């Protein structure tokens, strides 16, 4: 005898019982998507940068516009769920109270340093190290940052020895340029003492890296490709390029795990600016692998 249709449908829900009673898609009980949470260190840094933005507003051009553009780029990254990868902003950009620029940059640098220490991977450390260096540069109201195409992006980790080797190579190139400059600049030139003093500093840094690296250090090239150096002016132009490369490599060492060297990288900012170099939007990030 045929089974009535309503009895058959009832049987589908009786065996098994769990099939019809608890399916959330049937009852309209789809689970809510988890809301993203901003990293606490990134949130603290975003707040500090908001105060810096307010402080920059009252400064003179061309520093004002260039500095605001740089800080806005940092804030945009911090508003994304993954600051290294970037993307649409998810977290609101805070507003801040005006302070003296010196106080605002000091607070932002402290917050950025805390973010460096809290970062969980190399790209994250480099991103926050970049902001530390950039903020340090903005404390100099006479130095205008330069918008540059390079920006953070995920990359595979490198070893600390490799990062130190890259830095050593750039310091060797700088030393060659300074030695060449010392040979073409007159000893009574006002800049000669600065050249020799910087040469001594670079050699000290070189010696420290050689000691740490030991047999792991790269081979030194006897003739690095350098800009043409024929007088004090051309040496200054070459230094601006070479000192920036040293800064980028120093940031890479911090990112690779030597966070204790962050102070040394920060000190390099003033050296770059004194040589006439302009810090890019993201110091330490390169537009190519070279």
C-alpha positions in Angstrom: 0.0 0.0 0.0 1.4 3.4 -0.9 2.8 5.6 1.9 1.0 9.0 2.1 3.2 11.9 1.0 2.9 13.8 4.3 4.0 10.7 6.2 7.0 10.3 3.9 8.0 14.0 4.4 7.7 13.6 8.2 10.0 10.6 8.1 12.7 12.6 6.5 12.9 14.8 9.5 12.6 12.1 12.0 15.6 10.1 10.8 18.0 11.7 11.5 16.6 14.3 13.8 19.6 16.6 13.5 19.1 17.0 9.8 16.1 19.2 9.9 16.1 20.8 13.4 19.4 22.5 13.7 20.6 23.6 10.2 21.2 27.4 10.6 20.8 28.0 6.9 17.2 26.8 7.2 16.3 28.9 10.2 18.2 32.0 9.0 20.8 31.8 11.7 24.0 32.2 9.7 26.9 33.0 12.0 28.1 36.6 11.9 31.5 37.3 10.4 34.2 38.1 13.0 35.0 41.8 13.1 38.6 42.7 12.4 40.7 43.9 15.3 43.4 46.5 14.9 46.8 45.5 16.3 47.2 47.5 19.6 50.7 48.7 18.7 49.4 49.9 15.3 46.5 51.7 17.0 48.8 53.5 19.4 51.0 54.5 16.5 48.0 55.8 14.5 47.0 58.0 17.4 50.5 59.4 17.7 50.6 60.1 14.0 47.3 61.9 14.2 48.9 64.3 16.7 51.8 64.7 14.4 49.5 65.5 11.5 47.8 68.2 13.5 51.3 69.6 14.4 52.5 69.7 10.9 49.4 71.7 9.7 50.8 74.9 11.0 54.3 74.6 9.4 55.6 76.4 6.4 55.8 75.1 2.9 57.3 73.1 1.2 57.8 71.0 4.4 54.1 71.1 5.3 52.7 69.5 2.2 55.4 66.9 1.8 55.3 65.9 5.4 51.5 65.7 5.5 51.6 63.5 2.4 54.2 61.2 4.0 52.2 60.8 7.3 49.0 60.3 5.3 50.6 57.4 3.5 51.6 55.8 6.8 48.1 56.3 8.3 46.5 54.7 5.2 48.6 51.6 5.7 47.8 51.4 9.4 44.1 51.6 8.7 44.2 48.4 6.7 43.8 44.9 8.2 47.3 44.0 7.0 49.4 47.2 6.9 52.2 45.4 4.9 49.8 44.3 2.1 47.8 47.5 2.3 44.4 47.7 0.7 41.2 49.5 1.7 41.1 51.1 5.1 39.0 49.3 7.6 40.0 51.1 10.8 39.2 54.8 11.2 42.0 57.3 11.0 42.1 59.1 14.4 42.4 62.8 14.9 44.9 64.4 17.3 45.7 67.6 19.2 48.3 70.0 18.0 51.7 69.9 19.8 55.1 71.2 19.1 56.5 69.3 16.2 59.5 68.2 18.3 57.2 66.6 20.9 54.9 65.1 18.3 57.7 63.5 16.4 59.2 62.2 19.6 55.9 60.6 20.7 55.4 59.1 17.2 58.9 57.7 17.1 58.4 56.1 20.5 55.1 54.5 19.4 56.7 53.3 16.1 59.6 51.8 18.0 57.1 49.9 20.2 55.4 48.6 17.1 58.8 47.4 15.8 59.4 45.4 18.9 55.9 43.9 18.8 56.0 43.0 15.1 55.7 39.3 14.4 57.6 39.1 11.1 60.2 40.8 9.0 58.0 42.7 6.7 56.1 44.1 9.7 59.3 45.1 11.4 60.5 46.8 8.3 57.2 48.7 7.9 57.4 50.1 11.4 61.1 50.7 11.2 60.4 52.7 8.1 58.0 54.9 10.0 60.5 55.3 12.9 63.1 56.6 10.4 60.6 58.8 8.5 59.3 60.3 11.8 62.9 61.0 12.8 63.4 62.8 9.5 60.3 64.9 10.0 61.8 66.3 13.2 64.1 68.4 11.0 61.8 71.1 9.7 64.4 72.2 7.2 64.5 68.8 5.4 61.7 68.0 3.0 60.8 64.4 2.5 60.4 63.1 -1.1 57.5 61.1 -2.5 58.9 57.9 -3.9 57.2 54.9 -5.7 58.6 52.3 -3.3 56.1 51.1 -0.8 55.7 48.1 1.6 54.8 44.7 0.2 55.1 41.1 1.5 58.5 39.6 0.9 60.3 36.4 2.0 62.4 36.5 5.1 66.2 36.8 4.9 68.8 35.8 7.4 70.4 38.4 9.7 73.8 37.6 8.3 72.6 38.3 4.8 71.1 41.6 5.8 74.3 42.6 7.6 76.3 41.6 4.5 74.1 43.9 2.4 74.8 46.7 4.8 78.5 46.0 4.8 78.6 46.2 1.0 76.9 49.6 1.0 79.3 50.9 3.6 82.3 49.6 1.6 80.9 51.6 -1.4 80.5 54.7 0.8 84.1 54.3 2.1 85.4 54.1 -1.5 83.5 57.3 -2.4 84.7 59.2 0.6 88.3 58.1 0.0 88.0 59.3 -3.6 86.5 62.5 -2.3 89.3 63.1 0.1 91.7 62.9 -2.8 90.0 65.5 -4.9 88.8 68.0 -2.3 91.5 70.4 -1.1 92.6 69.9 2.5 91.8 73.6 3.3 88.3 73.2 1.9 85.7 73.7 4.7 84.1 70.3 3.9 87.4 68.3 4.1 87.2 67.8 7.8 83.6 66.6 7.5 84.7 64.1 4.8 87.5 62.6 6.9 85.3 62.5 10.0 82.6 60.6 8.1 85.2 58.3 6.7 86.3 57.4 10.2 82.7 56.7 11.3 82.1 54.6 8.2 85.3 52.5 8.8 84.2 52.0 12.4 80.8 50.7 11.3 82.6 48.5 8.7 84.9 47.0 11.4 81.9 46.3 13.7 80.1 44.4 10.9 83.2 42.5 9.9 83.7 41.4 13.5 80.1 40.2 13.8 80.0 38.5 10.5 83.4 36.8 10.6 83.7 34.3 7.8 80.1 34.9 6.8 80.9 38.4 5.4 80.6 38.9 1.6 83.6 39.5 -0.6 84.6 43.1 -1.0 84.6 44.6 -4.5 87.7 46.6 -5.1 85.8 48.9 -7.5 82.2 49.5 -6.7 80.1 51.4 -9.3 80.1 55.0 -8.0 78.8 58.3 -9.3 81.5 60.5 -10.8 83.4 62.4 -8.1 85.6 65.2 -9.2 85.1 67.9 -6.6 83.2 68.8 -3.4 79.9 69.3 -5.1 79.9 66.0 -7.0 81.1 64.2 -3.8 78.1 65.7 -1.9 75.7 64.4 -4.6 77.3 61.0 -4.5 77.1 60.9 -0.7 73.4 61.7 -0.8 72.7 58.6 -2.9 75.2 56.3 -1.0 74.1 57.4 2.5 70.5 56.7 1.6 71.5 53.2 0.5 73.2 52.7 3.8 70.1 53.8 5.6 67.9 51.4 3.6 70.3 48.5 4.4 70.4 49.5 8.1 66.6 49.3 8.2 66.9 45.8 6.7 69.2 44.7 9.5 66.6 45.8 12.1 63.8 44.0 10.2 65.9 40.8 10.0 66.0 40.7 13.8 68.7 43.0 15.1 66.3 45.5 16.8 69.1 46.7 19.0 70.6 48.4 15.9 67.5 50.6 15.5 69.2 53.5 17.3 72.1 53.3 14.8 69.7 53.3 11.9 68.0 56.4 13.3 71.3 58.2 13.6 71.9 57.6 9.9 68.8 59.7 9.1 70.6 62.9 10.2 73.7 61.9 8.2 71.5 61.5 5.1 69.9 64.9 5.6 73.3 66.6 6.2 74.5 65.2 2.9 71.5 66.7 1.1 69.5 63.5 0.8 65.7 63.5 1.0 64.1 60.7 2.9 61.5 58.8 0.7 57.9 58.2 1.9 59.0 54.7 3.1 62.7 54.7 4.1 64.1 51.2 3.8 61.7 50.0 1.1 63.2 49.7 -2.4 61.5 49.8 -5.7 63.7 47.0 -6.9 65.8 44.2 -5.4 69.1 45.9 -6.3 
